[in-house]
Structures are given as structure tokens and as C-alpha cells.
């Protein structure tokens, strides 16, 4: 677990990915974009971190050995306290796969790891500006933007 500071009141983002190289890259990307990035290599213990660190959004990998990211998001949605926490699902999966998953998770941002560098900070900014899950107007699934 690592928490990096960038500014005193920067939004706090929890990033969950089992690949430590990808986790480091996302942490660096978010830190350079002005976010706090709290990182975990597993979703185990994530809800405790969300509450204790006052996390404002979650970025989670789809394919992890302990629990798939879409399953983790479904569990988050089942708890009233954190149900509306903005979430972004990331994956190296094909666009068609991401679009299919996006249909099952209304309001969740879906980002291909290939486009993450240019799209993830913007998507988080838009989701945080809304203050809850739900896609911004004009977004398209599978192209790095939260889906409708």
C-alpha cells in the first residue's frame, strides 16, 4: 500500500491492480495529474481503505486472481455507505469485451489500458465533478470514456 501526496486537498483515488508494474504506472499517472493515489495489489481490505482513507474514487483492474474487478464493483454497489463511489474498470481486454462488461455495470467508467495514459485522469475528473456514478453526457463505451 502506498499513498503519494501531490497537494493538500487532492482527490483520493484507490487503485487496485495485481500487476505491480501497471500499479506503479497508474500511480505515477494519477500523481502527475494531481491526485492522491492509494494502491493495493488485491481487492482484499479495499473497503477498509476506502473508509479509513476517505477515498473518493476507485480504479480497479478487471482480471485479478483473487477477485475480478467487475465482481468487486458489484460488491461495492451492495453497500449503502459506498454505493455511489465513482468507479473505473481498467483492462487490457479487447474493446468488445469491455463494452459487454460495461452493459452490466451502469455508470462505471471503462478504460482500456492501451488508452489509459490519455483518458484515465480526464474520466476521473468528470466522474468526481458529478460526485457519484453515472456517465457524463456524450461518452462512449469502450473508448476510454465512462459508458452510458
N, C-alpha and C positions, 0 to 999 in steps of 0.2 A: 504494500500500500504506500502510495506516495502522494503527498499533497504539495503542489507547487503554487507559490503565490506570485501574482502579477500586479495586482492593485488591491487596495484595502476592501473595496466593495465589488469586486469582480464576481460575476455569476459562478456558482459552484456546480461543476459537471462531474458526474461519476462515469468513468469509462471502464467497461468490463470486456476483456478480450483475453483468451488463453495464450495467445502468441505475444510474448514479451517484446519482440521487435516491433510488432504492429502497435502494441500498447505504448511504447516509447514514442513512436512516430505520432500517434494521436495526441499524446500528452504534449509533445513539442508544438504541434499544430495549434492546439487549443490555447496553450500558454502564450504563444506568439500572437494569438488573436485576442488576448486579454481576459481569458477565463482562468479560474482555478480548475485544475484537473486532478481529481482523486481517482487513482487507478487500482483495479483489482484484476487478478488473473482468473477469477472464478466468481460466479454469482453468489456463492455461499458467503453469508454475512453481509450481503449488499443492503438489505433493508435496514440493518443496524447502522450502517454507514450513512444511508440516506437520511435517517432521522438525526443521528448524532452530529453529522457534518452539515446539516441543513442544505442538502443537495437540491438544486433547482431544476436539473435535467439529467437524464441518463442516456448514455450511448453504449449500446451492447452489441456484441458480435452474434451473428446467427448461429454459427457452428462451433460449439464448445463441447468438450467431453462430458462435463458434469450435468449440464442442462442447456438445451438450445435457447438461444436468445428470444425467440418468439414465445416459447413457453414461460420464460422468466417475465416477459412483458405481460402475459396473461395473468400471471400470479400477482404482479404489481397492481394490475387493474382490479383485483379482487379485494384489495384492502382500502377501505374508505380513506384512511389518512394520506395515502399517496396515490390514489386512483388517477388523479389528473396531472400527475407529474409528466412533463414533456419527455418523450422517449424517441430515440432514433435507433433503428436497427441497421447495422452495417454488415456487409458481406462481400466476399469475392465471388459469390454465386452469379450465375447468368441473369441478365435483366429480366427474362421471362419468369424465372424462379422468384425474384424479388417482387415482381408485380403480383404474382399469385399470393405470396405471403402478405403483401400489403392489403389485399382484398379482405383478409381475415383479421386484420388489426387496424380498425378505423382510427384515424388521427395520428398514427405513428409515422414518423419520418423514416424513409428507406433510402439508404445511400450505398452505392457500390463503392468498394474500396478503391477501385480504379479512379473514381471521380472525387474521392473524399477530400483531397487537398484543396480543391477549389470550391466545394459545395458544403462541407460539414459546418464550418463556422457560420456561414450565412443561414443555413437551415436552423441551427441552434438559436441564432439571433431572432429569427422570425418566430420560432416557437416560444421563446422566452418572452417576447413582446406581447404575445397573446395571453401568456400566463397560464395556459392549460393546453392539453392535447387538442388537436384539430388542425387540419391543413390550412395554410394561407390560400387566399384566392389566387388562382392561376397556376397552381403547382401541378406537376405531372408525375405519376408513379414511375419508379424505375430509372429516373434520370437525375437522381441526386436530390430531388425536392420531396418534401412531405407529400403524401398522396391524398387525394380527395376521398 
